[in-house]
Amino acid sequence: MDEIKGRILEKINNPEELKKVKLEELPVVCDDLRNFIIDVVSTNPGHFGASLGVVELTVALHYVYNTPHDLLVWDVGHQAYGHKILTGRRQTFITNRKYKGLSGFPKRTESEYDVFGVGHASTSISAALGMAVASKIKGEKDRKIVAVIGDGAMTGGMAFEALNNAGAGKSDILVILNDNNMAIDPSVGGFSQYLLNISKSHSYNRFKKDVWEGLGKLDGFGQKTRRFLQKNQHALKNIILKENNLFEAFDFRYFGPVDGHDIVYLTKVLKDLKDIPGPKLLHVITKKGKGFKQAEINQTKFHAPGLFDKVTGEIYSCDCPIDKAPKFQNVFGETLVELAEKNKKIVGITPAMPTGCSMNLMIEKMPDRAFDVGIAEQHAVTFSAGLATQGMVPFCNIYSTFMQRAYDQIIHDVALQKLHVVFCLDRGGLVGEDGPTHHGAFDISYMRLIPNMIISAPMDEIDLRNLMYTAQLDDIAQPFSIRYPRGCGIKPDWKKPFEKIEIGKGRVLSEGEDIAILTIGKSGIFAQRAVESLSGEGVSAAHYDMRFVKPLDKEILTQVFKKFKTIITVEDGTVKGGFGSAVLEFMAENGFSNQIKILGIPDRFIEHGTPEDLYKECNIDAKGIKTSVLEILKKS
């Protein structure tokens, strides 16, 4: 790709060079930065709308603050493309999200400007508070701490826990609320409506801006009068808004809302706030996708659109490996609607991912029985538990990586009470370019520890459909986990009549004599290809799709351990405590002493890249499985 040139941006390689630009030239910098992001992301897919929406805010922050000495925490991290470009990574930004290239999120090992890794949401205020307290302990009087929280992240309970702590401690931090009324889908809930009410209060906005600017211009009414206004603004706001300000209830000084796309005014506001001590919150109104018409109109689709035409806005459809094979998430969404039409007890719950997991299909058809609860995974699980106590059958759909945030609720609120909640863990396994913050590496291990939990993983779309059908039946009176991968499957003709799957029963996919391959979930697809390739080299491999990690199919395992000296297990999850570990435990408990090799995600964090790159790195693609089989047979 030819170097993308901007009028001013090409001369800016770090924030110090940005500071040399005149204030009136900052709009040109913003135009350059926005066009650069559009040019690169249209040909090298990544998150799009969120970073476009904070271009002016990003430029203003690095213009006003002394980064990296002043610490800037982004939340969530997919807003930070402009930040990366302005902090020495413009020339390498074309490698963003590519294998061995830049991470799609802030990453501490990548740059000194990335002070905190942020892939999950609602973490910035807690992290910034920790930094502020540490700075105070160390006696650093000139260091400023800023947390930028947006894209729906303020709906997470952790953000409010941090506000409560920071306000009580009078910590010197600035929280910038990037309010675009969007997560991936439109923000929901009472807090979202509260912010909307504030942003639409024209009388308050006009009053605040006029008084703030006017008092600063009059002789004798400068900083002292402004300080008086700050101290008494709580009462003024109560009069004008006719209600208390939520943030000031946490002892934060509230400023705003301000236009997040007015770079000159935003810069002046930040300069003023920089000199005000204590906990402060600046409410900034932005538009997700700002500057790219199609992204402004269809903000959900352009959150992470994939390849698209930067002129027309046309999004190029993905190429599935098999013609017309659906995405697993779409199979989930359509199947859930079909089941809910038959079973009136079924309800759907998702934390801010209705389009991502296809829960939007049920929300559209049955809005009284399907719920987007915002970025609130803990609440989603306990809300599901409450529904289950009253005889409902909740399908709680959460990405594997985000379900980690609700682990205590899974244990105490669901499993301990043996409630019939169906956990649908989307994005199980290696998800690709989003990297280690989003890989679903640990769900098999962390679910396997929990009593009363059924753990299953479909190999294909038909299995997913039938496991969902099985999980909602009345005779399933306990928690049921179904994990499935990101992306496309292998079955174009997947809408078959429902069939009940016996709990804890696997299936034989191919008979063999030399070695047994035991798989769970998507890894079975790779193993099938390996078995076919091995047969061409005279190796007879048996393949078993176990379907369930808990309970294991003890009948199949007993047969395998008696027949085969050598066994390989394959999983798209961590090898520590996962499916392979469960097989080893079975072997030890039953007195077998076979030779076993476990293939899966190794005991380290796997970085980003295409799924194919990452499967290869972990040796769980077809070639890796074949190589492992040949190596272990040679040794034995």
PESULBEL-V641738 format. One record per backbone hydrogen bond with DSSP energy under -0.5 kcal/mol. CO is the residue of the C=O (numbers start at 0). NH is the residue of the N-H. Records with the same first field share a line. If there is no record, write none. Layout:
CO = NH / NH
This chain:
2 = 4
7 = 10
8 = 11
10 = 12
13 = 16 / 17
14 = 18
16 = 19
17 = 20
21 = 24
22 = 25
24 = 27 / 28
25 = 29
26 = 30
27 = 31
28 = 32
29 = 33
30 = 34
31 = 35
32 = 36
33 = 37
34 = 38
35 = 39
36 = 40
37 = 41
38 = 42
39 = 42 / 43
41 = 307
45 = 305
47 = 51
48 = 52 / 288
49 = 53
50 = 53
51 = 54
53 = 57
54 = 58
55 = 59
56 = 60
57 = 61
58 = 62
59 = 63
60 = 64
64 = 66
65 = 68 / 69
70 = 72 / 145
71 = 114
72 = 147
74 = 149
75 = 78
76 = 79
79 = 83
80 = 84
81 = 85
82 = 86
83 = 86 / 88
84 = 87 / 89
88 = 92
89 = 92
91 = 94
92 = 95
94 = 97
97 = 100
101 = 96
105 = 117
106 = 109 / 110
110 = 113
112 = 114
117 = 76
122 = 126
123 = 127
124 = 128
125 = 129
126 = 130
127 = 131
128 = 132
129 = 133
130 = 134
131 = 135
132 = 136
133 = 137
134 = 139
135 = 138
138 = 140
143 = 70
144 = 173
145 = 72
146 = 148 / 175
147 = 74
148 = 177
149 = 152
151 = 154
152 = 155
155 = 158 / 159
156 = 160
157 = 161
158 = 162
159 = 163
160 = 164
161 = 165
162 = 166
163 = 167
164 = 168
165 = 170
166 = 169
170 = 172
172 = 174 / 279
173 = 146 / 175
174 = 176 / 281
175 = 148 / 177
176 = 178 / 283
177 = 150 / 179
178 = 285
180 = 186
184 = 182
188 = 192
189 = 193
190 = 194
191 = 195
192 = 196
193 = 197
194 = 198
195 = 199
197 = 200
199 = 201
200 = 204
201 = 205
202 = 206
203 = 207
204 = 208
205 = 209
206 = 210
207 = 211
208 = 212
209 = 213
210 = 214
211 = 215
212 = 216
213 = 216 / 217
217 = 220
221 = 225
222 = 226
223 = 227
224 = 228
225 = 229
226 = 230
227 = 231
228 = 232
229 = 232
231 = 235
232 = 236
233 = 237
234 = 238
235 = 239
236 = 240
237 = 241
243 = 245
244 = 248
245 = 249
246 = 249 / 251
247 = 250
251 = 253
252 = 280
254 = 282
257 = 259 / 284
258 = 261
260 = 262
261 = 265
262 = 266
263 = 267
264 = 268
265 = 269
266 = 270
267 = 271
268 = 272
269 = 273
270 = 274
271 = 274
272 = 275
274 = 276
278 = 252
279 = 174
280 = 254 / 282
281 = 176 / 283
282 = 256 / 257
283 = 178 / 285
284 = 259
285 = 287
286 = 289
288 = 291
291 = 294 / 295
292 = 296
293 = 297
296 = 298
297 = 301
299 = 302
301 = 48
302 = 47
306 = 315
307 = 309
308 = 312
313 = 308 / 315
317 = 319
321 = 324
325 = 488
326 = 330
327 = 331
328 = 332
329 = 333
330 = 334
331 = 335
332 = 336
333 = 337
334 = 338
335 = 339
336 = 340
337 = 341
338 = 341 / 342
341 = 343
342 = 345
344 = 392
346 = 394
347 = 370
348 = 396
349 = 351 / 372
351 = 183 / 184
352 = 356
353 = 357 / 358 / 359
357 = 360
358 = 361 / 362
359 = 363
360 = 364
361 = 365
365 = 368 / 369
368 = 347
370 = 349 / 372
373 = 375
375 = 379
376 = 380
377 = 381
378 = 382
379 = 383
380 = 384
381 = 385
382 = 386
383 = 387
384 = 388
385 = 389
386 = 389 / 391
387 = 390
391 = 393
392 = 346
393 = 395 / 421
394 = 348 / 396
395 = 397 / 423
396 = 350
397 = 425
398 = 402
399 = 403
401 = 404
402 = 405
403 = 406
405 = 409
406 = 410
407 = 411
408 = 412 / 413
409 = 413 / 414
410 = 415
413 = 418
414 = 417
418 = 420
419 = 393
420 = 422 / 479
421 = 395 / 423
422 = 424 / 481
423 = 397 / 425
424 = 427 / 483
425 = 399
428 = 430 / 439
430 = 432
431 = 434
434 = 437 / 438
438 = 440
439 = 428
440 = 573
441 = 445
442 = 446
443 = 447
444 = 448
446 = 449
449 = 452
453 = 480
454 = 548 / 549
455 = 482
456 = 520
459 = 463
460 = 464
461 = 465
462 = 466
463 = 467
464 = 468
465 = 469
466 = 470
467 = 471
468 = 471
469 = 472
472 = 475
474 = 476
478 = 453
479 = 422
480 = 455
481 = 424
482 = 457
483 = 427
486 = 327
489 = 491
491 = 493
493 = 495
499 = 501
501 = 504
506 = 508 / 544
509 = 542
514 = 541
515 = 517 / 567
516 = 518 / 543
517 = 569
518 = 545
519 = 522
520 = 523
521 = 524 / 525
522 = 526
523 = 527
524 = 528
525 = 529
526 = 530
527 = 531
528 = 532
529 = 533
530 = 534
531 = 535
533 = 536 / 538
534 = 537
537 = 539
538 = 540
539 = 512 / 513 / 514
541 = 516
542 = 508 / 509
543 = 518 / 545
544 = 506
545 = 547
546 = 456
549 = 454
551 = 553
552 = 556
553 = 557
554 = 558
555 = 559
556 = 560
557 = 561
558 = 562
559 = 563
564 = 594
565 = 515
566 = 596
567 = 517
568 = 598
569 = 519
570 = 572
572 = 600
574 = 576
577 = 581
578 = 582
579 = 583
580 = 584
581 = 585
582 = 586
583 = 587
584 = 588
585 = 589
586 = 591
587 = 590
593 = 595
594 = 566
596 = 568 / 598
598 = 570
599 = 601
600 = 574
601 = 603
607 = 99
609 = 613
610 = 614
611 = 615
612 = 616
613 = 617
614 = 619 / 620
615 = 618
620 = 624
621 = 625
622 = 626
623 = 627
624 = 628
625 = 629
626 = 630
627 = 631
628 = 632
629 = 633
630 = 634
631 = 635
